[in-house]
Amino acid sequence: MYRFLFALVFVMGGFLFCSPTFAQEGGLAGDLLLGQGVEWKFKAIGAGLAVIGAALGIGKIGGAACESIARQPEMASSVQSAGIIFAALIEGAAFAAILLCLVF
């Protein structure tokens, strides 16, 4: 599974950084991507890092919630509701980071 994800990231990175090399002159694609220079690439990298950070944060919350429920099963409902609230806060921060990366 990790090899597949590594290959996917490698191929997407190749498309991200090599697309101006293989692009044709003129047309709609030239106006959208090549007219902006390399700025859009850094925006895409920033948005991707925001998504990865949010995924790691939500994964840590889920792991900690499972561990605490396993230690104290009687607190399962309060741990679950707190985990959902924290995951929603992290997701909101990730959306804000993505919007900031793509807009500015």
Backbone as CSV, one residue per row, in Angstrom:
resi,resn,N_x,N_y,N_z,CA_x,CA_y,CA_z,C_x,C_y,C_z
1,MET,0.814,-1.188,0.000,0.000,0.000,0.000,0.864,1.262,0.000
2,TYR,1.941,1.230,0.810,2.806,2.409,0.864,3.524,2.638,-0.457
3,ARG,3.855,1.567,-1.149,4.498,1.731,-2.459,3.553,2.406,-3.445
4,PHE,2.280,2.006,-3.387,1.304,2.621,-4.274,1.157,4.110,-3.966
5,LEU,1.051,4.460,-2.690,0.921,5.874,-2.319,2.164,6.660,-2.703
6,PHE,3.343,6.066,-2.494,4.587,6.739,-2.890,4.618,6.963,-4.394
7,ALA,4.215,5.949,-5.166,4.198,6.096,-6.619,3.192,7.157,-7.048
8,LEU,2.041,7.194,-6.389,1.030,8.192,-6.717,1.534,9.599,-6.424
9,VAL,2.161,9.784,-5.275,2.714,11.095,-4.935,3.818,11.476,-5.912
10,PHE,4.647,10.523,-6.300,5.736,10.789,-7.237,5.188,11.207,-8.596
11,VAL,4.169,10.523,-9.079,3.577,10.856,-10.382,2.892,12.215,-10.329
12,MET,2.151,12.482,-9.250,1.491,13.777,-9.129,2.508,14.909,-9.017
13,GLY,3.601,14.660,-8.318,4.674,15.654,-8.252,5.267,15.912,-9.619
14,GLY,5.408,14.866,-10.404,5.904,15.031,-11.762,4.967,15.872,-12.615
15,PHE,3.668,15.624,-12.482,2.709,16.445,-13.216,2.738,17.889,-12.740
16,LEU,2.912,18.077,-11.445,2.899,19.424,-10.884,4.087,20.248,-11.358
17,PHE,5.264,19.645,-11.371,6.460,20.406,-11.686,6.868,20.351,-13.161
18,CYS,6.346,19.403,-13.910,6.746,19.276,-15.309,5.679,19.738,-16.290
19,SER,4.530,20.130,-15.816,3.462,20.511,-16.742,3.814,21.708,-17.615
20,PRO,4.531,22.740,-17.126,4.871,23.832,-18.042,5.836,23.391,-19.146
21,THR,6.608,22.365,-18.896,7.556,21.883,-19.901,6.841,21.264,-21.084
22,PHE,5.776,20.492,-20.805,5.085,19.768,-21.856,3.846,20.495,-22.375
23,ALA,3.557,21.668,-21.858,2.349,22.382,-22.252,2.510,22.984,-23.647
24,GLN,1.399,23.098,-24.342,1.396,23.727,-25.650,1.246,25.226,-25.484
25,GLU,1.661,25.949,-26.461,1.545,27.406,-26.417,0.106,27.814,-26.697
26,GLY,-0.337,28.855,-26.012,-1.661,29.409,-26.263,-2.766,28.539,-25.712
27,GLY,-3.990,28.888,-26.027,-5.132,28.109,-25.582,-5.520,28.414,-24.146
28,LEU,-6.538,27.715,-23.677,-7.056,27.953,-22.343,-6.081,27.505,-21.263
29,ALA,-5.433,26.360,-21.450,-4.501,25.860,-20.430,-3.309,26.798,-20.284
30,GLY,-2.849,27.363,-21.368,-1.735,28.294,-21.285,-2.103,29.553,-20.531
31,ASP,-3.336,30.018,-20.686,-3.764,31.219,-19.984,-3.934,30.980,-18.491
32,LEU,-4.433,29.799,-18.111,-4.706,29.543,-16.708,-3.450,29.212,-15.916
33,LEU,-2.577,28.383,-16.456,-1.447,27.900,-15.671,-0.143,28.609,-15.988
34,LEU,0.151,28.782,-17.245,1.449,29.350,-17.592,1.478,30.859,-17.406
35,GLY,0.337,31.508,-17.468,0.311,32.944,-17.305,0.594,33.394,-15.878
36,GLN,0.429,32.487,-14.908,0.630,32.846,-13.510,2.046,32.566,-13.029
37,GLY,2.881,32.004,-13.830,4.230,31.677,-13.400,4.228,30.456,-12.498
38,VAL,5.106,30.456,-11.516,5.210,29.306,-10.622,4.437,29.519,-9.321
39,GLU,3.739,30.622,-9.207,3.025,30.923,-7.970,1.966,29.872,-7.641
40,TRP,1.253,29.363,-8.635,0.200,28.388,-8.398,0.758,27.088,-7.864
41,LYS,1.999,26.764,-8.191,2.594,25.526,-7.685,2.812,25.614,-6.185
42,PHE,3.260,26.758,-5.720,3.485,26.918,-4.295,2.165,26.961,-3.528
43,LYS,1.131,27.510,-4.158,-0.184,27.487,-3.541,-0.686,26.048,-3.395
44,ALA,-0.479,25.248,-4.419,-0.907,23.850,-4.369,-0.126,23.073,-3.314
45,ILE,1.160,23.341,-3.202,1.966,22.666,-2.181,1.503,23.070,-0.790
46,GLY,1.219,24.339,-0.575,0.730,24.797,0.724,-0.606,24.177,1.092
47,ALA,-1.504,24.083,0.120,-2.808,23.470,0.383,-2.644,21.981,0.689
48,GLY,-1.756,21.327,-0.027,-1.499,19.910,0.240,-0.917,19.679,1.616
49,LEU,-0.003,20.544,2.035,0.560,20.418,3.381,-0.491,20.665,4.451
50,ALA,-1.417,21.569,4.192,-2.506,21.805,5.142,-3.385,20.574,5.281
51,VAL,-3.669,19.914,4.177,-4.492,18.706,4.207,-3.764,17.585,4.938
52,ILE,-2.462,17.434,4.667,-1.695,16.385,5.343,-1.639,16.647,6.845
53,GLY,-1.430,17.895,7.240,-1.408,18.223,8.660,-2.735,17.942,9.339
54,ALA,-3.829,18.260,8.666,-5.153,17.988,9.236,-5.395,16.489,9.356
55,ALA,-4.979,15.736,8.361,-5.160,14.284,8.414,-4.360,13.673,9.560
56,LEU,-3.137,14.152,9.758,-2.339,13.640,10.872,-2.962,14.015,12.212
57,GLY,-3.477,15.228,12.329,-4.112,15.655,13.570,-5.364,14.857,13.900
58,ILE,-6.204,14.634,12.901,-7.429,13.865,13.126,-7.085,12.406,13.420
59,GLY,-6.048,11.886,12.785,-5.611,10.520,13.079,-5.117,10.374,14.504
60,LYS,-4.370,11.357,14.985,-3.907,11.319,16.378,-5.079,11.412,17.351
61,ILE,-6.074,12.234,17.027,-7.255,12.326,17.885,-7.984,10.985,17.929
62,GLY,-8.157,10.368,16.780,-8.840,9.068,16.747,-8.086,7.997,17.514
63,GLY,-6.755,7.974,17.362,-5.958,6.992,18.087,-6.015,7.202,19.587
64,ALA,-5.929,8.454,20.012,-5.990,8.745,21.445,-7.378,8.440,22.007
65,ALA,-8.417,8.700,21.221,-9.774,8.395,21.681,-9.966,6.890,21.838
66,CYS,-9.476,6.116,20.884,-9.586,4.655,20.989,-8.820,4.135,22.198
67,GLU,-7.652,4.686,22.439,-6.859,4.247,23.583,-7.542,4.596,24.909
68,SER,-8.110,5.801,24.992,-8.761,6.188,26.243,-10.061,5.417,26.467
69,ILE,-10.782,5.091,25.412,-11.992,4.279,25.555,-11.631,2.865,25.974
70,ALA,-10.500,2.346,25.476,-10.068,1.013,25.877,-9.661,0.987,27.354
71,ARG,-9.111,2.070,27.852,-8.703,2.123,29.265,-9.896,2.336,30.196
72,GLN,-10.838,3.205,29.794,-12.009,3.491,30.623,-13.270,3.425,29.763
73,PRO,-13.841,2.243,29.609,-15.032,2.107,28.740,-16.244,2.907,29.224
74,GLU,-16.321,3.201,30.515,-17.486,3.937,31.011,-17.482,5.396,30.558
75,MET,-16.339,5.907,30.115,-16.244,7.299,29.643,-16.352,7.403,28.117
76,ALA,-16.817,6.358,27.465,-16.812,6.299,26.001,-17.627,7.427,25.367
77,SER,-18.787,7.728,25.926,-19.648,8.735,25.278,-19.027,10.128,25.347
78,SER,-18.444,10.487,26.490,-17.844,11.823,26.594,-16.559,11.929,25.771
79,VAL,-15.786,10.843,25.712,-14.559,10.856,24.904,-14.906,10.954,23.428
80,GLN,-15.945,10.238,23.027,-16.352,10.262,21.619,-16.845,11.657,21.211
81,SER,-17.666,12.273,22.049,-18.170,13.604,21.690,-17.049,14.642,21.684
82,ALA,-16.118,14.552,22.632,-14.983,15.480,22.633,-14.095,15.259,21.408
83,GLY,-13.898,14.014,21.016,-13.098,13.728,19.822,-13.719,14.276,18.560
84,ILE,-15.034,14.169,18.461,-15.726,14.710,17.283,-15.609,16.228,17.246
85,ILE,-15.726,16.872,18.397,-15.603,18.335,18.444,-14.201,18.769,18.040
86,PHE,-13.175,18.093,18.580,-11.801,18.453,18.237,-11.497,18.181,16.769
87,ALA,-12.024,17.081,16.232,-11.812,16.787,14.809,-12.466,17.848,13.936
88,ALA,-13.641,18.331,14.334,-14.307,19.378,13.566,-13.510,20.683,13.623
89,LEU,-12.922,20.992,14.775,-12.101,22.196,14.871,-10.866,22.102,13.986
90,ILE,-10.231,20.934,13.966,-9.055,20.752,13.107,-9.449,20.845,11.637
91,GLU,-10.585,20.260,11.297,-11.035,20.317,9.909,-11.347,21.751,9.485
92,GLY,-11.946,22.531,10.376,-12.215,23.937,10.075,-10.936,24.725,9.871
93,ALA,-9.939,24.465,10.712,-8.653,25.144,10.544,-7.993,24.737,9.230
94,ALA,-8.160,23.471,8.848,-7.588,23.023,7.574,-8.277,23.702,6.393
95,PHE,-9.594,23.838,6.444,-10.307,24.532,5.372,-9.862,25.990,5.280
96,ALA,-9.681,26.621,6.423,-9.214,28.008,6.414,-7.821,28.096,5.821
97,ALA,-6.941,27.153,6.158,-5.591,27.152,5.607,-5.600,26.929,4.101
98,ILE,-6.459,26.033,3.639,-6.551,25.780,2.195,-7.047,27.028,1.472
99,LEU,-8.061,27.683,2.013,-8.561,28.903,1.380,-7.501,30.002,1.360
100,LEU,-6.769,30.142,2.456,-5.705,31.141,2.489,-4.614,30.825,1.468
101,CYS,-4.293,29.539,1.321,-3.252,29.171,0.343,-3.708,29.448,-1.079
102,LEU,-4.942,29.133,-1.379,-5.403,29.238,-2.761,-5.827,30.661,-3.152
103,VAL,-6.273,31.460,-2.192,-6.745,32.801,-2.512,-5.611,33.804,-2.537
104,PHE,-4.745,33.739,-1.529,-3.693,34.748,-1.429,-2.434,34.210,-2.007
